[in-house]
Structure formats: structure tokens, C-alpha cells
Amino acid sequence: MHTYLSDDQIDRMADAAVTTYEVGCDWNGALQAAIEYSLDEYGIRPRKSAALLALKLAKTKWQGRVMAVKRAIANQ
């Protein structure tokens, strides 16, 4: 029987990936962090599609942060 991750769980995996990327600047490390987060927090080894979705969400969140910083700099 397969256990699927919810959207909220994948979003939390993405948050873990963003945090790891912020520290290490390595998307492969961020992907591994997302997988480890799922294993540690939920006891579920995510399917490849769920892990890659978490990574894509993490990259989107990171771009949002970059845009917010650029906007803040431009508005000074």
C-alpha cells in the first residue's frame, strides 16, 4: 500500500529545501533535505515526483525572496 503526501506536507518539504539552499546554495542538497524531511517528519519515503515537486516549489519560493529583496533595494 502506498502512502501519498498531502499538498501541505510537500509544501513543508519545500520549506526545508529552501532553508537548505539558503545555507548551502546547492539545489541537489536541497532536494536531499526535502527527502530527509519527509522521512524524519512523516516516516514516508517520497516518490520521485513528490520530491521534485517540492524542489520546484522551493525554487519558486526562492525566486519570490529574490524578487522581494530586489524590490526593497529599488525602493530605497
mmCIF file of the N, C-alpha and C atoms, coordinates in Angstrom:
data_MODEL
# 
_entry.id   MODEL 
# 
loop_
_atom_site.group_PDB 
_atom_site.id 
_atom_site.type_symbol 
_atom_site.label_atom_id 
_atom_site.label_alt_id 
_atom_site.label_comp_id 
_atom_site.label_asym_id 
_atom_site.label_entity_id 
_atom_site.label_seq_id 
_atom_site.pdbx_PDB_ins_code 
_atom_site.Cartn_x 
_atom_site.Cartn_y 
_atom_site.Cartn_z 
_atom_site.occupancy 
_atom_site.B_iso_or_equiv 
_atom_site.pdbx_formal_charge 
_atom_site.auth_seq_id 
_atom_site.auth_comp_id 
_atom_site.auth_asym_id 
_atom_site.auth_atom_id 
_atom_site.pdbx_PDB_model_num 
ATOM 1   N N  . MET A 1 1  ? 0.844  -1.188 0.000  1.00 0.00 ? 1  MET A N  1 
ATOM 2   C CA . MET A 1 1  ? 0.000  0.000  0.000  1.00 0.00 ? 1  MET A CA 1 
ATOM 3   C C  . MET A 1 1  ? 0.882  1.242  0.000  1.00 0.00 ? 1  MET A C  1 
ATOM 4   N N  . HIS A 1 2  ? 0.543  2.178  -0.855 1.00 0.00 ? 2  HIS A N  1 
ATOM 5   C CA . HIS A 1 2  ? 1.317  3.400  -0.965 1.00 0.00 ? 2  HIS A CA 1 
ATOM 6   C C  . HIS A 1 2  ? 0.672  4.501  -0.138 1.00 0.00 ? 2  HIS A C  1 
ATOM 7   N N  . THR A 1 3  ? 1.519  5.274  0.498  1.00 0.00 ? 3  THR A N  1 
ATOM 8   C CA . THR A 1 3  ? 1.049  6.437  1.229  1.00 0.00 ? 3  THR A CA 1 
ATOM 9   C C  . THR A 1 3  ? 1.470  7.667  0.437  1.00 0.00 ? 3  THR A C  1 
ATOM 10  N N  . TYR A 1 4  ? 0.517  8.509  0.145  1.00 0.00 ? 4  TYR A N  1 
ATOM 11  C CA . TYR A 1 4  ? 0.804  9.715  -0.621 1.00 0.00 ? 4  TYR A CA 1 
ATOM 12  C C  . TYR A 1 4  ? 0.917  10.907 0.316  1.00 0.00 ? 4  TYR A C  1 
ATOM 13  N N  . LEU A 1 5  ? 1.785  11.826 -0.043 1.00 0.00 ? 5  LEU A N  1 
ATOM 14  C CA . LEU A 1 5  ? 1.964  13.049 0.726  1.00 0.00 ? 5  LEU A CA 1 
ATOM 15  C C  . LEU A 1 5  ? 0.889  14.056 0.341  1.00 0.00 ? 5  LEU A C  1 
ATOM 16  N N  . SER A 1 6  ? 0.426  14.800 1.321  1.00 0.00 ? 6  SER A N  1 
ATOM 17  C CA . SER A 1 6  ? -0.559 15.847 1.054  1.00 0.00 ? 6  SER A CA 1 
ATOM 18  C C  . SER A 1 6  ? 0.148  17.083 0.504  1.00 0.00 ? 6  SER A C  1 
ATOM 19  N N  . ASP A 1 7  ? -0.632 18.008 -0.017 1.00 0.00 ? 7  ASP A N  1 
ATOM 20  C CA . ASP A 1 7  ? -0.070 19.268 -0.523 1.00 0.00 ? 7  ASP A CA 1 
ATOM 21  C C  . ASP A 1 7  ? 0.666  20.015 0.587  1.00 0.00 ? 7  ASP A C  1 
ATOM 22  N N  . ASP A 1 8  ? 0.108  19.991 1.780  1.00 0.00 ? 8  ASP A N  1 
ATOM 23  C CA . ASP A 1 8  ? 0.738  20.676 2.910  1.00 0.00 ? 8  ASP A CA 1 
ATOM 24  C C  . ASP A 1 8  ? 2.070  20.026 3.267  1.00 0.00 ? 8  ASP A C  1 
ATOM 25  N N  . GLN A 1 9  ? 2.131  18.723 3.236  1.00 0.00 ? 9  GLN A N  1 
ATOM 26  C CA . GLN A 1 9  ? 3.378  18.027 3.546  1.00 0.00 ? 9  GLN A CA 1 
ATOM 27  C C  . GLN A 1 9  ? 4.447  18.340 2.498  1.00 0.00 ? 9  GLN A C  1 
ATOM 28  N N  . ILE A 1 10 ? 4.062  18.385 1.245  1.00 0.00 ? 10 ILE A N  1 
ATOM 29  C CA . ILE A 1 10 ? 5.008  18.718 0.177  1.00 0.00 ? 10 ILE A CA 1 
ATOM 30  C C  . ILE A 1 10 ? 5.463  20.167 0.324  1.00 0.00 ? 10 ILE A C  1 
ATOM 31  N N  . ASP A 1 11 ? 4.566  21.049 0.725  1.00 0.00 ? 11 ASP A N  1 
ATOM 32  C CA . ASP A 1 11 ? 4.934  22.448 0.938  1.00 0.00 ? 11 ASP A CA 1 
ATOM 33  C C  . ASP A 1 11 ? 5.953  22.576 2.070  1.00 0.00 ? 11 ASP A C  1 
ATOM 34  N N  . ARG A 1 12 ? 5.789  21.794 3.103  1.00 0.00 ? 12 ARG A N  1 
ATOM 35  C CA . ARG A 1 12 ? 6.751  21.815 4.216  1.00 0.00 ? 12 ARG A CA 1 
ATOM 36  C C  . ARG A 1 12 ? 8.092  21.237 3.781  1.00 0.00 ? 12 ARG A C  1 
ATOM 37  N N  . MET A 1 13 ? 8.056  20.250 2.910  1.00 0.00 ? 13 MET A N  1 
ATOM 38  C CA . MET A 1 13 ? 9.305  19.735 2.339  1.00 0.00 ? 13 MET A CA 1 
ATOM 39  C C  . MET A 1 13 ? 10.003 20.837 1.546  1.00 0.00 ? 13 MET A C  1 
ATOM 40  N N  . ALA A 1 14 ? 9.216  21.629 0.811  1.00 0.00 ? 14 ALA A N  1 
ATOM 41  C CA . ALA A 1 14 ? 9.778  22.731 0.038  1.00 0.00 ? 14 ALA A CA 1 
ATOM 42  C C  . ALA A 1 14 ? 10.408 23.769 0.959  1.00 0.00 ? 14 ALA A C  1 
ATOM 43  N N  . ASP A 1 15 ? 9.764  24.045 2.093  1.00 0.00 ? 15 ASP A N  1 
ATOM 44  C CA . ASP A 1 15 ? 10.340 24.986 3.060  1.00 0.00 ? 15 ASP A CA 1 
ATOM 45  C C  . ASP A 1 15 ? 11.690 24.486 3.563  1.00 0.00 ? 15 ASP A C  1 
ATOM 46  N N  . ALA A 1 16 ? 11.791 23.201 3.830  1.00 0.00 ? 16 ALA A N  1 
ATOM 47  C CA . ALA A 1 16 ? 13.063 22.627 4.279  1.00 0.00 ? 16 ALA A CA 1 
ATOM 48  C C  . ALA A 1 16 ? 14.118 22.755 3.182  1.00 0.00 ? 16 ALA A C  1 
ATOM 49  N N  . ALA A 1 17 ? 13.706 22.567 1.944  1.00 0.00 ? 17 ALA A N  1 
ATOM 50  C CA . ALA A 1 17 ? 14.634 22.680 0.820  1.00 0.00 ? 17 ALA A CA 1 
ATOM 51  C C  . ALA A 1 17 ? 15.127 24.117 0.658  1.00 0.00 ? 17 ALA A C  1 
ATOM 52  N N  . VAL A 1 18 ? 14.233 25.085 0.804  1.00 0.00 ? 18 VAL A N  1 
ATOM 53  C CA . VAL A 1 18 ? 14.628 26.497 0.679  1.00 0.00 ? 18 VAL A CA 1 
ATOM 54  C C  . VAL A 1 18 ? 15.636 26.857 1.768  1.00 0.00 ? 18 VAL A C  1 
ATOM 55  N N  . THR A 1 19 ? 15.371 26.427 2.971  1.00 0.00 ? 19 THR A N  1 
ATOM 56  C CA . THR A 1 19 ? 16.278 26.712 4.084  1.00 0.00 ? 19 THR A CA 1 
ATOM 57  C C  . THR A 1 19 ? 17.657 26.121 3.814  1.00 0.00 ? 19 THR A C  1 
ATOM 58  N N  . THR A 1 20 ? 17.695 24.896 3.316  1.00 0.00 ? 20 THR A N  1 
ATOM 59  C CA . THR A 1 20 ? 18.964 24.250 2.999  1.00 0.00 ? 20 THR A CA 1 
ATOM 60  C C  . THR A 1 20 ? 19.670 24.977 1.866  1.00 0.00 ? 20 THR A C  1 
ATOM 61  N N  . TYR A 1 21 ? 18.918 25.396 0.850  1.00 0.00 ? 21 TYR A N  1 
ATOM 62  C CA . TYR A 1 21 ? 19.529 26.128 -0.263 1.00 0.00 ? 21 TYR A CA 1 
ATOM 63  C C  . TYR A 1 21 ? 20.090 27.459 0.211  1.00 0.00 ? 21 TYR A C  1 
ATOM 64  N N  . GLU A 1 22 ? 19.380 28.116 1.102  1.00 0.00 ? 22 GLU A N  1 
ATOM 65  C CA . GLU A 1 22 ? 19.820 29.405 1.627  1.00 0.00 ? 22 GLU A CA 1 
ATOM 66  C C  . GLU A 1 22 ? 21.178 29.280 2.316  1.00 0.00 ? 22 GLU A C  1 
ATOM 67  N N  . VAL A 1 23 ? 21.412 28.172 2.973  1.00 0.00 ? 23 VAL A N  1 
ATOM 68  C CA . VAL A 1 23 ? 22.665 27.952 3.693  1.00 0.00 ? 23 VAL A CA 1 
ATOM 69  C C  . VAL A 1 23 ? 23.763 27.437 2.766  1.00 0.00 ? 23 VAL A C  1 
ATOM 70  N N  . GLY A 1 24 ? 23.412 26.494 1.889  1.00 0.00 ? 24 GLY A N  1 
ATOM 71  C CA . GLY A 1 24 ? 24.433 25.819 1.099  1.00 0.00 ? 24 GLY A CA 1 
ATOM 72  C C  . GLY A 1 24 ? 24.516 26.176 -0.368 1.00 0.00 ? 24 GLY A C  1 
ATOM 73  N N  . CYS A 1 25 ? 23.523 26.867 -0.901 1.00 0.00 ? 25 CYS A N  1 
ATOM 74  C CA . CYS A 1 25 ? 23.493 27.247 -2.329 1.00 0.00 ? 25 CYS A CA 1 
ATOM 75  C C  . CYS A 1 25 ? 23.684 26.041 -3.257 1.00 0.00 ? 25 CYS A C  1 
ATOM 76  N N  . ASP A 1 26 ? 22.990 24.952 -2.939 1.00 0.00 ? 26 ASP A N  1 
ATOM 77  C CA . ASP A 1 26 ? 23.094 23.733 -3.726 1.00 0.00 ? 26 ASP A CA 1 
ATOM 78  C C  . ASP A 1 26 ? 21.716 23.101 -3.834 1.00 0.00 ? 26 ASP A C  1 
ATOM 79  N N  . TRP A 1 27 ? 21.155 23.088 -5.041 1.00 0.00 ? 27 TRP A N  1 
ATOM 80  C CA . TRP A 1 27 ? 19.809 22.549 -5.217 1.00 0.00 ? 27 TRP A CA 1 
ATOM 81  C C  . TRP A 1 27 ? 19.780 21.039 -5.021 1.00 0.00 ? 27 TRP A C  1 
ATOM 82  N N  . ASN A 1 28 ? 20.872 20.342 -5.328 1.00 0.00 ? 28 ASN A N  1 
ATOM 83  C CA . ASN A 1 28 ? 20.899 18.895 -5.075 1.00 0.00 ? 28 ASN A CA 1 
ATOM 84  C C  . ASN A 1 28 ? 20.824 18.624 -3.572 1.00 0.00 ? 28 ASN A C  1 
ATOM 85  N N  . GLY A 1 29 ? 21.540 19.415 -2.794 1.00 0.00 ? 29 GLY A N  1 
ATOM 86  C CA . GLY A 1 29 ? 21.464 19.289 -1.346 1.00 0.00 ? 29 GLY A CA 1 
ATOM 87  C C  . GLY A 1 29 ? 20.075 19.622 -0.828 1.00 0.00 ? 29 GLY A C  1 
ATOM 88  N N  . ALA A 1 30 ? 19.450 20.608 -1.467 1.00 0.00 ? 30 ALA A N  1 
ATOM 89  C CA . ALA A 1 30 ? 18.092 20.999 -1.082 1.00 0.00 ? 30 ALA A CA 1 
ATOM 90  C C  . ALA A 1 30 ? 17.106 19.864 -1.356 1.00 0.00 ? 30 ALA A C  1 
ATOM 91  N N  . LEU A 1 31 ? 17.268 19.195 -2.483 1.00 0.00 ? 31 LEU A N  1 
ATOM 92  C CA . LEU A 1 31 ? 16.410 18.051 -2.803 1.00 0.00 ? 31 LEU A CA 1 
ATOM 93  C C  . LEU A 1 31 ? 16.585 16.950 -1.758 1.00 0.00 ? 31 LEU A C  1 
ATOM 94  N N  . GLN A 1 32 ? 17.823 16.679 -1.400 1.00 0.00 ? 32 GLN A N  1 
ATOM 95  C CA . GLN A 1 32 ? 18.092 15.658 -0.385 1.00 0.00 ? 32 GLN A CA 1 
ATOM 96  C C  . GLN A 1 32 ? 17.480 16.051 0.955  1.00 0.00 ? 32 GLN A C  1 
ATOM 97  N N  . ALA A 1 33 ? 17.548 17.341 1.283  1.00 0.00 ? 33 ALA A N  1 
ATOM 98  C CA . ALA A 1 33 ? 16.959 17.820 2.540  1.00 0.00 ? 33 ALA A CA 1 
ATOM 99  C C  . ALA A 1 33 ? 15.447 17.626 2.549  1.00 0.00 ? 33 ALA A C  1 
ATOM 100 N N  . ALA A 1 34 ? 14.808 17.860 1.405  1.00 0.00 ? 34 ALA A N  1 
ATOM 101 C CA . ALA A 1 34 ? 13.359 17.661 1.311  1.00 0.00 ? 34 ALA A CA 1 
ATOM 102 C C  . ALA A 1 34 ? 13.000 16.190 1.531  1.00 0.00 ? 34 ALA A C  1 
ATOM 103 N N  . ILE A 1 35 ? 13.777 15.312 0.930  1.00 0.00 ? 35 ILE A N  1 
ATOM 104 C CA . ILE A 1 35 ? 13.533 13.877 1.093  1.00 0.00 ? 35 ILE A CA 1 
ATOM 105 C C  . ILE A 1 35 ? 13.735 13.468 2.549  1.00 0.00 ? 35 ILE A C  1 
ATOM 106 N N  . GLU A 1 36 ? 14.827 13.942 3.142  1.00 0.00 ? 36 GLU A N  1 
ATOM 107 C CA . GLU A 1 36 ? 15.105 13.611 4.542  1.00 0.00 ? 36 GLU A CA 1 
ATOM 108 C C  . GLU A 1 36 ? 14.033 14.174 5.471  1.00 0.00 ? 36 GLU A C  1 
ATOM 109 N N  . TYR A 1 37 ? 13.527 15.367 5.153  1.00 0.00 ? 37 TYR A N  1 
ATOM 110 C CA . TYR A 1 37 ? 12.466 15.952 5.968  1.00 0.00 ? 37 TYR A CA 1 
ATOM 111 C C  . TYR A 1 37 ? 11.238 15.040 5.968  1.00 0.00 ? 37 TYR A C  1 
ATOM 112 N N  . SER A 1 38 ? 10.868 14.548 4.807  1.00 0.00 ? 38 SER A N  1 
ATOM 113 C CA . SER A 1 38 ? 9.717  13.654 4.710  1.00 0.00 ? 38 SER A CA 1 
ATOM 114 C C  . SER A 1 38 ? 9.947  12.378 5.513  1.00 0.00 ? 38 SER A C  1 
ATOM 115 N N  . LEU A 1 39 ? 11.138 11.825 5.394  1.00 0.00 ? 39 LEU A N  1 
ATOM 116 C CA . LEU A 1 39 ? 11.444 10.601 6.146  1.00 0.00 ? 39 LEU A CA 1 
ATOM 117 C C  . LEU A 1 39 ? 11.408 10.847 7.651  1.00 0.00 ? 39 LEU A C  1 
ATOM 118 N N  . ASP A 1 40 ? 12.003 11.961 8.086  1.00 0.00 ? 40 ASP A N  1 
ATOM 119 C CA . ASP A 1 40 ? 12.076 12.263 9.522  1.00 0.00 ? 40 ASP A CA 1 
ATOM 120 C C  . ASP A 1 40 ? 10.726 12.629 10.115 1.00 0.00 ? 40 ASP A C  1 
ATOM 121 N N  . GLU A 1 41 ? 9.987  13.491 9.427  1.00 0.00 ? 41 GLU A N  1 
ATOM 122 C CA . GLU A 1 41 ? 8.750  14.031 9.980  1.00 0.00 ? 41 GLU A CA 1 
ATOM 123 C C  . GLU A 1 41 ? 7.536  13.124 9.771  1.00 0.00 ? 41 GLU A C  1 
ATOM 124 N N  . TYR A 1 42 ? 7.483  12.464 8.627  1.00 0.00 ? 42 TYR A N  1 
ATOM 125 C CA . TYR A 1 42 ? 6.284  11.695 8.287  1.00 0.00 ? 42 TYR A CA 1 
ATOM 126 C C  . TYR A 1 42 ? 6.529  10.190 8.194  1.00 0.00 ? 42 TYR A C  1 
ATOM 127 N N  . GLY A 1 43 ? 7.811  9.796  8.179  1.00 0.00 ? 43 GLY A N  1 
ATOM 128 C CA . GLY A 1 43 ? 8.124  8.382  8.025  1.00 0.00 ? 43 GLY A CA 1 
ATOM 129 C C  . GLY A 1 43 ? 7.781  7.855  6.647  1.00 0.00 ? 43 GLY A C  1 
ATOM 130 N N  . ILE A 1 44 ? 7.740  8.753  5.673  1.00 0.00 ? 44 ILE A N  1 
ATOM 131 C CA . ILE A 1 44 ? 7.365  8.387  4.304  1.00 0.00 ? 44 ILE A CA 1 
ATOM 132 C C  . ILE A 1 44 ? 8.526  8.720  3.363  1.00 0.00 ? 44 ILE A C  1 
ATOM 133 N N  . ARG A 1 45 ? 8.941  7.717  2.585  1.00 0.00 ? 45 ARG A N  1 
ATOM 134 C CA . ARG A 1 45 ? 9.912  7.992  1.539  1.00 0.00 ? 45 ARG A CA 1 
ATOM 135 C C  . ARG A 1 45 ? 9.120  8.516  0.352  1.00 0.00 ? 45 ARG A C  1 
ATOM 136 N N  . PRO A 1 46 ? 9.350  9.794  -0.004 1.00 0.00 ? 46 PRO A N  1 
ATOM 137 C CA . PRO A 1 46 ? 8.532  10.376 -1.073 1.00 0.00 ? 46 PRO A CA 1 
ATOM 138 C C  . PRO A 1 46 ? 8.860  9.777  -2.435 1.00 0.00 ? 46 PRO A C  1 
ATOM 139 N N  . ARG A 1 47 ? 7.831  9.693  -3.250 1.00 0.00 ? 47 ARG A N  1 
ATOM 140 C CA . ARG A 1 47 ? 8.052  9.288  -4.635 1.00 0.00 ? 47 ARG A CA 1 
ATOM 141 C C  . ARG A 1 47 ? 8.878  10.373 -5.318 1.00 0.00 ? 47 ARG A C  1 
ATOM 142 N N  . LYS A 1 48 ? 9.524  10.007 -6.401 1.00 0.00 ? 48 LYS A N  1 
ATOM 143 C CA . LYS A 1 48 ? 10.368 10.952 -7.135 1.00 0.00 ? 48 LYS A CA 1 
ATOM 144 C C  . LYS A 1 48 ? 9.565  12.185 -7.540 1.00 0.00 ? 48 LYS A C  1 
ATOM 145 N N  . SER A 1 49 ? 8.333  11.983 -7.972 1.00 0.00 ? 49 SER A N  1 
ATOM 146 C CA . SER A 1 49 ? 7.507  13.111 -8.415 1.00 0.00 ? 49 SER A CA 1 
ATOM 147 C C  . SER A 1 49 ? 7.215  14.079 -7.269 1.00 0.00 ? 49 SER A C  1 
ATOM 148 N N  . ALA A 1 50 ? 6.976  13.549 -6.062 1.00 0.00 ? 50 ALA A N  1 
ATOM 149 C CA . ALA A 1 50 ? 6.705  14.419 -4.908 1.00 0.00 ? 50 ALA A CA 1 
ATOM 150 C C  . ALA A 1 50 ? 7.957  15.186 -4.508 1.00 0.00 ? 50 ALA A C  1 
ATOM 151 N N  . ALA A 1 51 ? 9.108  14.518 -4.534 1.00 0.00 ? 51 ALA A N  1 
ATOM 152 C CA . ALA A 1 51 ? 10.363 15.180 -4.182 1.00 0.00 ? 51 ALA A CA 1 
ATOM 153 C C  . ALA A 1 51 ? 10.695 16.289 -5.185 1.00 0.00 ? 51 ALA A C  1 
ATOM 154 N N  . LEU A 1 52 ? 10.498 16.005 -6.462 1.00 0.00 ? 52 LEU A N  1 
ATOM 155 C CA . LEU A 1 52 ? 10.785 17.017 -7.482 1.00 0.00 ? 52 LEU A CA 1 
ATOM 156 C C  . LEU A 1 52 ? 9.785  18.170 -7.439 1.00 0.00 ? 52 LEU A C  1 
ATOM 157 N N  . LEU A 1 53 ? 8.545  17.875 -7.073 1.00 0.00 ? 53 LEU A N  1 
ATOM 158 C CA . LEU A 1 53 ? 7.562  18.945 -6.895 1.00 0.00 ? 53 LEU A CA 1 
ATOM 159 C C  . LEU A 1 53 ? 7.977  19.841 -5.738 1.00 0.00 ? 53 LEU A C  1 
ATOM 160 N N  . ALA A 1 54 ? 8.427  19.246 -4.641 1.00 0.00 ? 54 ALA A N  1 
ATOM 161 C CA . ALA A 1 54 ? 8.901  20.036 -3.503 1.00 0.00 ? 54 ALA A CA 1 
ATOM 162 C C  . ALA A 1 54 ? 10.084 20.908 -3.921 1.00 0.00 ? 54 ALA A C  1 
ATOM 163 N N  . LEU A 1 55 ? 10.970 20.370 -4.744 1.00 0.00 ? 55 LEU A N  1 
ATOM 164 C CA . LEU A 1 55 ? 12.116 21.154 -5.220 1.00 0.00 ? 55 LEU A CA 1 
ATOM 165 C C  . LEU A 1 55 ? 11.658 22.303 -6.107 1.00 0.00 ? 55 LEU A C  1 
ATOM 166 N N  . LYS A 1 56 ? 10.705 22.044 -6.992 1.00 0.00 ? 56 LYS A N  1 
ATOM 167 C CA . LYS A 1 56 ? 10.189 23.108 -7.865 1.00 0.00 ? 56 LYS A CA 1 
ATOM 168 C C  . LYS A 1 56 ? 9.524  24.206 -7.036 1.00 0.00 ? 56 LYS A C  1 
ATOM 169 N N  . LEU A 1 57 ? 8.762  23.817 -6.032 1.00 0.00 ? 57 LEU A N  1 
ATOM 170 C CA . LEU A 1 57 ? 8.148  24.804 -5.141 1.00 0.00 ? 57 LEU A CA 1 
ATOM 171 C C  . LEU A 1 57 ? 9.210  25.599 -4.386 1.00 0.00 ? 57 LEU A C  1 
ATOM 172 N N  . ALA A 1 58 ? 10.268 24.913 -3.969 1.00 0.00 ? 58 ALA A N  1 
ATOM 173 C CA . ALA A 1 58 ? 11.363 25.594 -3.266 1.00 0.00 ? 58 ALA A CA 1 
ATOM 174 C C  . ALA A 1 58 ? 12.020 26.632 -4.168 1.00 0.00 ? 58 ALA A C  1 
ATOM 175 N N  . LYS A 1 59 ? 12.237 26.273 -5.423 1.00 0.00 ? 59 LYS A N  1 
ATOM 176 C CA . LYS A 1 59 ? 12.845 27.224 -6.364 1.00 0.00 ? 59 LYS A CA 1 
ATOM 177 C C  . LYS A 1 59 ? 11.926 28.424 -6.586 1.00 0.00 ? 59 LYS A C  1 
ATOM 178 N N  . THR A 1 60 ? 10.632 28.190 -6.641 1.00 0.00 ? 60 THR A N  1 
ATOM 179 C CA . THR A 1 60 ? 9.670  29.283 -6.789 1.00 0.00 ? 60 THR A CA 1 
ATOM 180 C C  . THR A 1 60 ? 9.690  30.185 -5.559 1.00 0.00 ? 60 THR A C  1 
ATOM 181 N N  . LYS A 1 61 ? 9.726  29.580 -4.383 1.00 0.00 ? 61 LYS A N  1 
ATOM 182 C CA . LYS A 1 61 ? 9.793  30.364 -3.144 1.00 0.00 ? 61 LYS A CA 1 
ATOM 183 C C  . LYS A 1 61 ? 11.085 31.179 -3.105 1.00 0.00 ? 61 LYS A C  1 
ATOM 184 N N  . TRP A 1 62 ? 12.185 30.582 -3.552 1.00 0.00 ? 62 TRP A N  1 
ATOM 185 C CA . TRP A 1 62 ? 13.461 31.290 -3.565 1.00 0.00 ? 62 TRP A CA 1 
ATOM 186 C C  . TRP A 1 62 ? 13.391 32.487 -4.519 1.00 0.00 ? 62 TRP A C  1 
ATOM 187 N N  . GLN A 1 63 ? 12.813 32.297 -5.682 1.00 0.00 ? 63 GLN A N  1 
ATOM 188 C CA . GLN A 1 63 ? 12.679 33.403 -6.628 1.00 0.00 ? 63 GLN A CA 1 
ATOM 189 C C  . GLN A 1 63 ? 11.827 34.520 -6.044 1.00 0.00 ? 63 GLN A C  1 
ATOM 190 N N  . GLY A 1 64 ? 10.802 34.154 -5.292 1.00 0.00 ? 64 GLY A N  1 
ATOM 191 C CA . GLY A 1 64 ? 9.988  35.166 -4.612 1.00 0.00 ? 64 GLY A CA 1 
ATOM 192 C C  . GLY A 1 64 ? 10.809 35.976 -3.631 1.00 0.00 ? 64 GLY A C  1 
ATOM 193 N N  . ARG A 1 65 ? 11.686 35.312 -2.900 1.00 0.00 ? 65 ARG A N  1 
ATOM 194 C CA . ARG A 1 65 ? 12.558 36.024 -1.960 1.00 0.00 ? 65 ARG A CA 1 
ATOM 195 C C  . ARG A 1 65 ? 13.501 36.966 -2.707 1.00 0.00 ? 65 ARG A C  1 
ATOM 196 N N  . VAL A 1 66 ? 14.070 36.475 -3.800 1.00 0.00 ? 66 VAL A N  1 
ATOM 197 C CA . VAL A 1 66 ? 14.989 37.301 -4.597 1.00 0.00 ? 66 VAL A CA 1 
ATOM 198 C C  . VAL A 1 66 ? 14.265 38.539 -5.116 1.00 0.00 ? 66 VAL A C  1 
ATOM 199 N N  . MET A 1 67 ? 13.064 38.350 -5.626 1.00 0.00 ? 67 MET A N  1 
ATOM 200 C CA . MET A 1 67 ? 12.290 39.488 -6.150 1.00 0.00 ? 67 MET A CA 1 
ATOM 201 C C  . MET A 1 67 ? 11.948 40.479 -5.043 1.00 0.00 ? 67 MET A C  1 
ATOM 202 N N  . ALA A 1 68 ? 11.618 40.002 -3.851 1.00 0.00 ? 68 ALA A N  1 
ATOM 203 C CA . ALA A 1 68 ? 11.289 40.880 -2.729 1.00 0.00 ? 68 ALA A CA 1 
ATOM 204 C C  . ALA A 1 68 ? 12.501 41.718 -2.329 1.00 0.00 ? 68 ALA A C  1 
ATOM 205 N N  . VAL A 1 69 ? 13.681 41.110 -2.337 1.00 0.00 ? 69 VAL A N  1 
ATOM 206 C CA . VAL A 1 69 ? 14.900 41.848 -1.994 1.00 0.00 ? 69 VAL A CA 1 
ATOM 207 C C  . VAL A 1 69 ? 15.204 42.894 -3.064 1.00 0.00 ? 69 VAL A C  1 
ATOM 208 N N  . LYS A 1 70 ? 15.068 42.512 -4.321 1.00 0.00 ? 70 LYS A N  1 
ATOM 209 C CA . LYS A 1 70 ? 15.321 43.478 -5.403 1.00 0.00 ? 70 LYS A CA 1 
ATOM 210 C C  . LYS A 1 70 ? 14.350 44.645 -5.315 1.00 0.00 ? 70 LYS A C  1 
ATOM 211 N N  . ARG A 1 71 ? 13.101 44.366 -4.998 1.00 0.00 ? 71 ARG A N  1 
ATOM 212 C CA . ARG A 1 71 ? 12.094 45.421 -4.860 1.00 0.00 ? 71 ARG A CA 1 
ATOM 213 C C  . ARG A 1 71 ? 12.449 46.340 -3.697 1.00 0.00 ? 71 ARG A C  1 
ATOM 214 N N  . ALA A 1 72 ? 12.877 45.750 -2.592 1.00 0.00 ? 72 ALA A N  1 
ATOM 215 C CA . ALA A 1 72 ? 13.245 46.549 -1.413 1.00 0.00 ? 72 ALA A CA 1 
ATOM 216 C C  . ALA A 1 72 ? 14.441 47.436 -1.718 1.00 0.00 ? 72 ALA A C  1 
ATOM 217 N N  . ILE A 1 73 ? 15.415 46.915 -2.445 1.00 0.00 ? 73 ILE A N  1 
ATOM 218 C CA . ILE A 1 73 ? 16.586 47.711 -2.812 1.00 0.00 ? 73 ILE A CA 1 
ATOM 219 C C  . ILE A 1 73 ? 16.196 48.844 -3.747 1.00 0.00 ? 73 ILE A C  1 
ATOM 220 N N  . ALA A 1 74 ? 15.329 48.551 -4.710 1.00 0.00 ? 74 ALA A N  1 
ATOM 221 C CA . ALA A 1 74 ? 14.913 49.549 -5.686 1.00 0.00 ? 74 ALA A CA 1 
ATOM 222 C C  . ALA A 1 74 ? 14.091 50.671 -5.036 1.00 0.00 ? 74 ALA A C  1 
ATOM 223 N N  . ASN A 1 75 ? 13.395 50.367 -3.956 1.00 0.00 ? 75 ASN A N  1 
ATOM 224 C CA . ASN A 1 75 ? 12.533 51.354 -3.305 1.00 0.00 ? 75 ASN A CA 1 
ATOM 225 C C  . ASN A 1 75 ? 13.244 52.159 -2.225 1.00 0.00 ? 75 ASN A C  1 
ATOM 226 N N  . GLN A 1 76 ? 14.532 51.999 -2.105 1.00 0.00 ? 76 GLN A N  1 
ATOM 227 C CA . GLN A 1 76 ? 15.260 52.773 -1.078 1.00 0.00 ? 76 GLN A CA 1 
ATOM 228 C C  . GLN A 1 76 ? 15.495 54.179 -1.517 1.00 0.00 ? 76 GLN A C  1 
# 
